[in-house]
Amino acid sequence: MNEKENKKKPNPTDVYVGSRIRLRRNMLGMSQENLGEQLGITFQQIQKYEKGTNRVGASRLQAISSTLGVPVSFFFEDFPSQDGASGKGFAEESSSGFGLDFVTSPEGLQLNRAFFKISDVKVRRKIIELVKALAADDD
């Protein structure tokens, strides 16, 4: 029975990669259906990838990265080390889950899209300074 339970629980790496696929797709304003069409697969398969239910193979991940306009490494950025070097497990280190939840929220997506439309790096830095100052005021 324990083996059956493990099969139902997605691997943390697959969940993380899927969340990064969802993040990038949402940043581009692309639907699951549209991504699936471009890859020649169903939107249901995209859903399974994004939930981590189905593992993304190397060739499929390469196709997804090309379609979403990011390097394959994007899907592993900030992934917690599993060699124990940090002394924390996946669940403990995944406080970035909050950030991911925000970025994929409607407000986070709007903010991201608007922010990336600002071409002047100095202006973007000033916005970051402003947000940090506003956050410090709340403390």
N, C-alpha and C positions, 0 to 999 in steps of 0.2 A: 504494500500500500504506500509506503514511503516513496518508492520509485515513481509511482503514479502521481503523487503530490508534487514531486520535483518537476515532472513534465509539464504540469499546469502552471508553474511559476516561471515566468520568463527570466532568462539570464540577465543580470544587471548590465552587462556590456551591450546586449541586444536592445535593452530598454533605453540605454543612454544614446546609442547610435540612432535609434528610432526617434528619440526626442529631438535630436539635432536635425534629422531630416524634416520633422514637423516644423521646427523653428525656422529653418531656412525657407521652406516652402511658404510658410506664413509671412515671412519677411518680404517675399516676392509677391505676395497676394495671389498665390497660385492655389487652385483647388486640388484635392486629392484626385479627382477625376481627370483634371488636365495633366497632372504629373503622370498618372497611370497611362493616359493616351500617348504621351510622348515616349514612354518607356515600353509601350506595347503590352501592358498588363492592366488588370482591373483596379478600380479604386479600392475594392475590398482588400486586395493584396497590399496596397499602399497603407491602408489602415492597420493591417497586421504588422507590417514593418515598423510603423510609427509606434505601435503599442509594445513592440518587442516580442510579440507572439510568434512571429516568423523571423528567422535569422536572415540577414541580407548577405548574399554571397558576394565574393570579391568582384566579379565581373558586373553584377547588378549595382553594387556600390559605386563602381567606377562610372557606370552609365548615369546613376542618380547624381553624382558629383558634377558630371559634365552638364547634365540638364539644368541643375540648380546653380551652375556657375561658381562652384567652389572646389578647392582641392579635396581629395579624399581625406586628408588629415583634419579637415574641418569637423568631421563627424566624431573625432576623438579628442578634440581640444578640451582641455581642463578635465579630462576623465581621470577620476581618482586612481592612483596607483594601487594595484592589487598585490604588490610584493611586500606590503606591510611597512614600507619605508617611512610612511607618514605616521604610522601607529594608529591610524583610524581606519575603520571599515567603510564600505561604500555608503551605508546609510548615514553614518556620522558625518562623513565628509561631503555629503550631498546637500549641504545647506544651499548650494547653488540651485537646488530644486526650486527654492523660492524665486530666485532670479529668473529661472526658466519659466516658471508659472507666470511671472509678471510680463516677461518679454512676449509670451504667446497670448497674453490677454488682449482684449480689444484696445485698451489704453496703451499697453506696451507696444503693440504693433503700430499704432498711429504715431507714437513718439519716435519709434525707430525709423519709420519711413520718412517722417518729417526731418529728423536729425540727419539722416544720410543724404537728404537733398541739399543740405547746406554744404557748398563746395569749399568755403573758406575755412581752413583748419583753425585759424585764430578765433573765429567766431564759435566754432564747435568747442574749443578749449574754454572759452569764456562761459558758454552755456554749462559746461561741466562744473566750472568753478561756482557758478550761480546755484546750481542744484546742490552742490556740496554745502554751500553757505546756508541755503534754506533748510537742508537736513540738519545742520548743526544747530540752527535756531530752535528746532523741535526738541533738542536734548536738554 
